[in-house]
Amino acid sequence: MAILNQIIVLHGLNADYLFNPSSPKSHIRKISKFSRVYKGESSEGNPVVIKMLPSELAANPVEVERFKSEINWYGLHPNLLAPFEYIFQDNHHYLILEFVKNIDLGEYIRHRRAFKRTRIRLAIECGLQLLDALEAIHSKGFIHTDIKPANVLLLTNRAGYPDYKNPLFQLIDFGMVRKYDESPIPNSERTRRPFVLLYSPPEQVLGFHELVGFHSDMYNIALLLYEMITKEPAYESRISVKLMLLQTSFPLPVKKVIPEELMEILLKAASKYHFKKPPNHYKREEVIQRLKLGIEQRYQTTSEFKKALELFKFNFFKA
């Protein structure tokens, strides 16, 4: 690895890649426990995204394999943006991704204004495209498990504006992807994440990872679409105990801005059992039984969910 004026040069199979990790302008995403993400460029002059595994995680072979495995999703579907090259250089692990002009859904929700009808149109298109992408992941026997606004990109033009008539969305970050029939490693950094992940279904919030499945990814999408239209999270509270109760027991709050037919679709996708007491007041077997009752009411396949959204889209926009 050569360093010239803080510029790092990575030598890949396809090209060399340059970036300056000390420059704030090169930082694409906020630094997290699980990755450092920078903007760089290839030796051919094309912009790229460079993702680096933090040193503290690089000492863990499981985390290294998880990081490297993200390239397995490259080219699987147009609505998935995955790394196309892995580089190990000077004891550091890197992934190289195509750079696309975008805003993530978190930024769109917080800062972009649009009329109600446009918000509904964007939400439906987002849902359909993400479900298409999930269908490709699920067909391989995997679940994403971490669909949230920061992990969904809305592509923009050079001026930073999305195409509201023909929007294009891409799902990113495959660090939490796992096989359908495998639970995450107990007591790992990733299973000890705070339960206040607002888009996680009850089975994930409560740590019943054996119940997490394809339906859980679709739960995530329902909450995303809800927030895209209402411009506010489905569940919100500064009191952690109350927030957990809302996440695990209460259905999506009905909002007038969401058409009744669409609200019914989102409620089904995010169905859950209403615990009359906090879940920790029940025996483990009772909690599992009640969680399963909620799960059974959800869409079980992406095609079911897509069919419902497409029918709503046809009826709503022909008016």
C-alpha positions in Angstrom: 0.0 0.0 0.0 1.6 3.3 -1.1 0.7 6.5 0.8 1.3 9.8 -0.9 0.1 12.9 0.9 -2.4 10.7 2.8 -3.7 9.2 -0.4 -3.9 5.4 -0.2 -3.6 3.3 -3.4 -5.2 -0.1 -3.4 -4.2 -2.6 -6.0 -7.1 -4.7 -7.2 -7.5 -7.3 -9.9 -9.6 -4.9 -12.1 -7.8 -1.7 -11.4 -6.0 0.4 -8.8 -8.1 2.5 -6.5 -7.2 5.8 -4.7 -8.8 7.5 -1.7 -7.8 9.8 1.1 -9.3 8.6 4.4 -8.1 11.7 6.3 -10.2 14.0 4.1 -13.7 14.7 5.4 -14.8 15.1 1.8 -14.1 11.4 1.1 -16.3 10.2 4.0 -19.6 8.9 2.5 -21.3 7.5 5.5 -21.0 8.2 9.2 -18.3 6.0 10.8 -19.8 2.9 12.5 -18.6 -0.1 14.4 -19.0 -2.3 11.4 -17.4 -0.3 8.5 -15.7 2.8 7.2 -17.1 4.0 3.8 -15.1 6.4 1.6 -15.4 7.9 -1.9 -12.4 7.2 -4.1 -11.6 6.7 -7.8 -10.2 4.0 -10.0 -7.0 4.4 -11.9 -9.3 4.8 -15.0 -10.8 7.9 -13.3 -14.2 6.4 -12.4 -15.6 7.2 -9.0 -16.0 4.3 -6.6 -17.1 3.5 -3.1 -14.4 2.0 -0.8 -15.6 0.1 2.2 -13.0 -0.8 4.9 -13.5 -3.3 7.7 -12.5 -1.7 11.1 -9.3 -3.1 12.7 -11.2 -4.3 15.8 -13.4 -6.5 13.6 -10.6 -7.7 11.4 -9.3 -9.7 14.3 -12.5 -11.8 14.2 -12.4 -14.5 11.4 -16.3 -14.6 11.4 -16.5 -10.9 10.8 -13.8 -11.1 8.0 -15.8 -13.9 6.2 -19.0 -11.9 6.6 -17.3 -8.8 5.1 -15.8 -10.8 2.2 -19.1 -12.5 1.5 -20.8 -9.3 0.4 -19.3 -9.6 -3.1 -21.5 -12.7 -3.5 -24.4 -10.4 -4.2 -22.8 -8.5 -7.0 -24.8 -8.6 -10.2 -27.6 -10.7 -8.8 -30.3 -8.0 -9.4 -30.4 -4.4 -10.7 -32.0 -3.2 -7.4 -29.1 -4.6 -5.3 -25.9 -2.5 -5.1 -23.1 -4.9 -3.9 -19.3 -4.8 -4.0 -17.6 -6.1 -7.2 -14.1 -6.5 -5.7 -12.5 -7.6 -2.5 -8.9 -6.5 -1.6 -6.7 -7.5 1.3 -3.7 -5.2 1.6 -1.3 -4.4 4.4 -3.6 -6.3 6.9 -6.7 -4.3 5.9 -9.8 -5.6 4.2 -11.5 -3.5 1.6 -14.6 -3.8 -0.7 -15.0 -1.8 -3.9 -18.4 -0.7 -5.1 -19.7 1.2 -8.0 -20.4 4.9 -7.1 -23.9 6.1 -8.0 -25.4 9.5 -7.4 -28.0 9.1 -4.8 -29.7 10.1 -1.6 -30.6 7.4 1.0 -34.2 7.1 2.1 -33.3 8.7 5.5 -32.3 11.9 3.8 -35.3 11.7 1.5 -37.7 11.3 4.4 -36.1 14.1 6.5 -35.3 16.7 3.8 -37.3 16.2 0.6 -40.8 17.6 0.2 -43.4 16.1 -2.1 -47.1 16.1 -2.5 -49.1 13.3 -1.0 -49.7 11.6 -4.3 -46.1 11.7 -5.2 -45.1 10.3 -1.8 -47.5 7.4 -2.3 -46.2 6.8 -5.9 -42.6 6.8 -4.7 -43.4 4.5 -1.8 -45.2 2.0 -4.0 -42.3 2.0 -6.5 -39.8 1.6 -3.7 -41.8 -1.3 -2.3 -42.1 -3.1 -5.6 -38.4 -2.7 -6.5 -37.2 -3.8 -3.0 -39.5 -6.8 -3.2 -38.0 -7.8 -6.5 -34.5 -7.5 -5.0 -35.6 -9.5 -2.0 -37.1 -12.2 -4.3 -33.6 -12.7 -5.7 -32.0 -12.9 -2.2 -34.7 -15.2 -0.8 -34.5 -17.5 -3.8 -30.9 -18.3 -2.7 -32.2 -19.2 0.8 -31.0 -16.0 2.5 -32.6 -13.1 4.4 -31.3 -9.5 4.5 -32.4 -8.8 8.1 -31.3 -5.1 8.1 -33.6 -3.1 5.7 -33.8 0.5 6.9 -33.8 4.0 5.3 -30.0 4.2 5.5 -29.6 1.0 3.5 -31.9 2.0 0.6 -30.7 4.4 -2.0 -32.8 6.6 -4.3 -30.8 7.3 -7.4 -30.6 11.0 -8.5 -29.3 13.0 -11.5 -26.2 15.1 -11.5 -28.1 17.9 -9.8 -29.1 15.7 -7.0 -32.8 15.2 -7.9 -34.5 11.9 -8.2 -36.7 10.9 -11.2 -40.1 11.1 -9.6 -41.8 9.5 -12.6 -39.4 6.6 -13.0 -37.5 6.3 -9.7 -34.8 3.8 -9.2 -34.0 2.3 -5.8 -31.2 0.1 -4.7 -30.7 -2.0 -1.5 -27.2 -2.0 0.0 -25.3 -3.3 3.0 -25.2 -7.1 3.1 -23.3 -7.4 6.4 -26.3 -8.8 8.2 -27.4 -11.2 5.5 -27.8 -14.8 6.8 -29.2 -18.1 5.7 -32.9 -18.7 6.4 -32.3 -21.7 8.6 -29.3 -20.4 10.5 -29.3 -18.2 13.6 -26.6 -15.6 14.2 -23.7 -16.5 16.4 -24.8 -16.0 20.1 -23.4 -13.0 21.9 -21.8 -11.5 18.8 -21.5 -7.8 18.3 -24.4 -8.0 15.8 -26.8 -9.8 18.1 -26.2 -7.4 20.9 -27.3 -4.4 18.9 -29.8 -2.1 20.6 -33.4 -3.2 20.4 -34.4 0.3 19.4 -33.8 -0.6 15.7 -37.1 0.9 14.6 -37.6 -1.3 11.6 -37.1 -4.7 13.2 -40.0 -7.1 13.7 -40.9 -8.4 17.2 -39.2 -11.7 16.7 -35.9 -9.9 16.0 -36.4 -7.2 18.7 -37.0 -9.9 21.3 -34.0 -12.1 20.2 -36.0 -15.0 18.8 -33.8 -15.3 15.8 -35.0 -18.8 14.9 -38.3 -17.1 14.0 -36.7 -14.5 11.7 -37.5 -15.4 8.1 -38.6 -14.0 4.7 -41.6 -12.5 6.3 -39.3 -10.4 8.6 -37.7 -8.7 5.6 -41.2 -7.8 4.3 -42.1 -6.4 7.8 -39.1 -4.0 7.4 -40.4 -2.9 4.0 -43.9 -2.2 5.4 -42.4 0.2 7.9 -40.2 1.9 5.3 -43.2 2.6 3.1 -45.2 3.8 6.0 -42.5 6.3 6.9 -42.0 7.4 3.3 -45.7 8.5 3.1 -46.2 9.8 6.7 -42.7 11.4 7.0 -42.4 10.0 10.5 -41.4 6.6 12.0 -44.2 4.2 12.8 -42.9 3.8 16.4 -41.3 6.5 18.4 -40.7 7.2 22.0 -37.8 8.5 24.2 -38.7 6.0 26.8 -37.0 2.8 25.9 -39.4 0.4 27.6 -42.4 2.1 25.9 -40.7 2.0 22.6 -40.0 -1.8 22.9 -43.7 -2.3 23.9 -44.8 -0.4 20.8 -42.4 -2.4 18.6 -43.4 -5.8 19.9 -47.1 -5.5 20.6 -48.9 -2.6 18.8 -49.9 -2.5 15.1 -49.0 0.3 12.8 -50.9 3.5 13.8 -53.5 4.2 11.2 -52.9 7.6 9.4 -55.3 9.4 7.2 -52.6 10.3 4.7 -52.3 6.6 3.8 -55.2 5.4 1.7 -57.3 2.8 3.6 -56.6 0.0 1.0 -52.8 0.6 1.3 -53.0 0.8 5.1 -54.6 -2.7 5.1 -51.7 -4.0 3.0 -49.1 -2.5 5.3 -50.9 -3.7 8.4 -50.9 -7.3 7.0 -47.2 -7.1 6.1 -46.4 -5.9 9.6 -48.8 -8.1 11.5 -47.9 -9.0 15.1 -49.5 -10.5 18.2 -50.8 -8.0 20.8 -49.1 -8.9 24.1 -51.5 -7.9 26.9 -48.5 -8.0 29.2 -44.9 -7.2 28.5 -43.3 -10.2 26.7 -40.9 -10.9 29.6 -44.0 -11.7 31.8 -44.6 -14.9 29.7 -42.8 -18.2 29.6 -40.4 -18.5 26.6 -42.7 -21.1 24.9 -45.7 -18.8 25.3 -43.8 -15.9 23.7 -42.8 -18.1 20.8 -46.4 -19.3 20.3 -47.7 -15.7 20.3 -45.0 -14.4 18.0 -45.9 -17.2 15.5 -49.6 -16.2 15.6 -48.6 -12.7 14.4 -46.2 -14.1 11.8 -48.8 -16.3 10.3 -50.9 -13.3 9.4 -48.2 -11.7 7.3 -47.4 -12.1 3.7 -45.2 -15.2 3.5 -43.7 -14.6 0.0 -42.6 -11.5 -1.9 -45.0 -12.4 -4.7 -48.0 -12.1 -2.3 -46.9 -8.7 -1.1 -46.1 -7.5 -4.7 -49.5 -8.6 -6.0 -51.2 -6.6 -3.3 -49.2 -3.5 -4.0 -49.6 -3.8 -7.8 -53.4 -4.1 -7.4 -53.5 -1.0 -5.2 -51.3 0.9 -7.6 -53.5 0.0 -10.5 -56.7 1.1 -8.7 -55.3 4.2 -7.1 -53.5 5.8 -10.0 -56.1 5.1 -12.6 -58.5 7.4 -10.8 
